[in-house]
Amino acid sequence: MRTSSPKLTRRTVFGGVATAGAVAAAASLLPAVREAAPEPREGQAPKRGGGYSLSDHVRHYYQTARS
């Protein structure tokens, strides 16, 4: 009884090289992973508005509310 083993031919070698090249080209075209946007610093307003910031008029309100 004969067992068949897969042959390594030039066609399979060139096919593998072409596939590896295509994968490398596709990976280089994908966008890079970006870091998360940094948090706004204290006193700096968020870009889209909203959010809480402790400004002078808010501090003044807190001082008047204590009395």
One Martini backbone bead per residue (centre of mass of N, CA, C, O) as a GRO file, in nm:
protein
   67
    1MET     BB    1   0.096   0.037   0.023
    2ARG     BB    2   0.046   0.373  -0.057
    3THR     BB    3   0.168   0.687   0.034
    4SER     BB    4   0.081   1.017   0.014
    5SER     BB    5   0.286   1.292  -0.056
    6PRO     BB    6   0.352   1.606  -0.063
    7LYS     BB    7   0.463   1.824  -0.298
    8LEU     BB    8   0.748   2.031  -0.367
    9THR     BB    9   0.701   2.286  -0.576
   10ARG     BB   10   0.739   2.566  -0.754
   11ARG     BB   11   0.443   2.646  -0.746
   12THR     BB   12   0.411   2.646  -0.431
   13VAL     BB   13   0.637   2.845  -0.369
   14PHE     BB   14   0.532   3.087  -0.540
   15GLY     BB   15   0.257   3.099  -0.401
   16GLY     BB   16   0.364   3.160  -0.115
   17VAL     BB   17   0.518   3.420  -0.188
   18ALA     BB   18   0.272   3.576  -0.298
   19THR     BB   19   0.105   3.565  -0.040
   20ALA     BB   20   0.308   3.706   0.147
   21GLY     BB   21   0.318   3.970  -0.018
   22ALA     BB   22   0.016   4.041   0.005
   23VAL     BB   23   0.007   4.057   0.314
   24ALA     BB   24   0.224   4.278   0.347
   25ALA     BB   25   0.080   4.495   0.177
   26ALA     BB   26  -0.184   4.505   0.344
   27ALA     BB   27  -0.049   4.577   0.620
   28SER     BB   28   0.075   4.856   0.520
   29LEU     BB   29  -0.222   4.987   0.452
   30LEU     BB   30  -0.305   4.988   0.721
   31PRO     BB   31  -0.398   5.142   0.984
   32ALA     BB   32  -0.284   5.271   1.254
   33VAL     BB   33  -0.257   5.267   1.582
   34ARG     BB   34  -0.415   5.470   1.808
   35GLU     BB   35  -0.417   5.679   2.050
   36ALA     BB   36  -0.561   5.809   2.296
   37ALA     BB   37  -0.704   6.076   2.394
   38PRO     BB   38  -0.637   6.326   2.580
   39GLU     BB   39  -0.702   6.474   2.855
   40PRO     BB   40  -0.819   6.744   2.977
   41ARG     BB   41  -0.723   7.006   3.126
   42GLU     BB   42  -0.726   7.217   3.364
   43GLY     BB   43  -0.926   7.480   3.225
   44GLN     BB   44  -0.999   7.308   2.976
   45ALA     BB   45  -1.201   7.281   2.726
   46PRO     BB   46  -1.384   7.093   2.559
   47LYS     BB   47  -1.437   7.047   2.225
   48ARG     BB   48  -1.771   6.973   2.249
   49GLY     BB   49  -1.836   7.029   2.514
   50GLY     BB   50  -1.903   7.011   2.815
   51GLY     BB   51  -1.864   6.949   3.118
   52TYR     BB   52  -1.655   7.011   3.395
   53SER     BB   53  -1.561   7.337   3.534
   54LEU     BB   54  -1.353   7.526   3.751
   55SER     BB   55  -1.446   7.837   3.772
   56ASP     BB   56  -1.488   8.151   3.888
   57HIS     BB   57  -1.804   8.151   3.896
   58VAL     BB   58  -1.824   7.885   4.054
   59ARG     BB   59  -1.665   7.972   4.303
   60HIS     BB   60  -1.855   8.205   4.375
   61TYR     BB   61  -2.101   8.030   4.424
   62TYR     BB   62  -1.985   7.862   4.655
   63GLN     BB   63  -1.936   8.100   4.845
   64THR     BB   64  -2.240   8.195   4.857
   65ALA     BB   65  -2.359   7.911   4.952
   66ARG     BB   66  -2.224   7.895   5.240
   67SER     BB   67  -2.382   8.143   5.385
   0.00000   0.00000   0.00000
